[in-house]
């Protein structure tokens, strides 16, 4: 079920509907707290709506507790983009 919430989050993210993307990613995280993709997607949504500090929390979480090296590196890149002022680049 978490996958369905995360997939819909991605659709909302692509549509620019960041509030709905955040809500769906949050639900996916509630159902499966180890899902790095949901944290990364929610971080992107926060970033794109201008909430840089909350985006950083999600990216930092994956950097510290991510299930794969690839996801930890992706979170590191996204966090650096926040530092450089790039909103929601991927």
C-alpha positions in Angstrom: 0.0 0.0 0.0 2.9 2.4 0.7 4.0 2.0 -2.9 0.6 3.3 -4.1 0.9 6.4 -1.9 4.4 7.0 -3.1 3.4 6.7 -6.7 0.6 9.1 -6.4 3.0 11.5 -4.6 5.2 11.4 -7.6 2.3 12.3 -9.9 1.4 15.3 -7.7 5.0 16.3 -7.6 5.2 16.3 -11.4 2.0 18.3 -11.5 3.3 20.9 -9.1 0.7 20.1 -6.5 3.2 20.1 -3.6 0.8 20.0 -0.7 -0.9 16.8 -2.0 2.5 15.3 -2.8 3.7 16.0 0.8 0.5 14.4 2.2 0.8 11.3 0.1 4.6 10.9 0.8 3.9 11.4 4.5 1.3 8.6 4.4 3.7 6.3 2.5 6.3 7.0 5.2 3.8 6.2 7.9 3.1 2.9 6.3 6.7 2.1 5.6 9.2 4.3 7.5 12.2 2.7 5.8 11.2 3.9 2.3 13.9 6.2 1.2 12.1 7.2 -2.0 9.2 8.7 0.0 11.6 10.8 2.0 13.4 12.0 -1.1 10.2 12.8 -2.9 8.7 14.6 0.1 12.0 16.6 0.4 11.7 17.6 -3.2 8.1 18.7 -2.7 9.1 20.8 0.3 12.0 22.3 -1.6 9.9 23.2 -4.6 7.4 25.0 -2.4 10.2 26.9 -0.7 10.3 25.1 2.6 14.1 24.5 2.5 14.6 23.6 6.2 11.9 20.8 6.1 13.3 19.5 2.8 16.8 19.4 4.5 15.3 17.2 7.3 14.1 14.6 4.8 17.4 14.6 2.9 19.4 14.4 6.1 17.3 11.5 7.2 18.2 9.5 4.1 21.8 10.5 4.3 22.0 9.1 7.8 19.6 6.1 7.6 19.2 5.4 3.9 18.9 1.7 2.9 21.4 2.0 0.0 24.5 3.9 -0.9 22.8 5.2 -4.0 20.0 6.7 -2.0 22.4 8.2 0.5 24.4 9.8 -2.3 21.2 11.1 -4.0 20.2 12.7 -0.7 23.6 14.3 -0.4 23.3 15.8 -3.9 19.9 17.1 -3.2 21.0 18.7 0.1 23.9 20.4 -1.7 21.5 21.8 -4.3 19.5 23.3 -1.4 22.7 25.0 -0.2 23.3 26.4 -3.7 19.8 27.7 -4.0 18.5 25.3 -6.6 14.9 24.6 -5.7 13.8 21.0 -6.2 16.4 20.1 -8.9 16.7 16.4 -9.6 
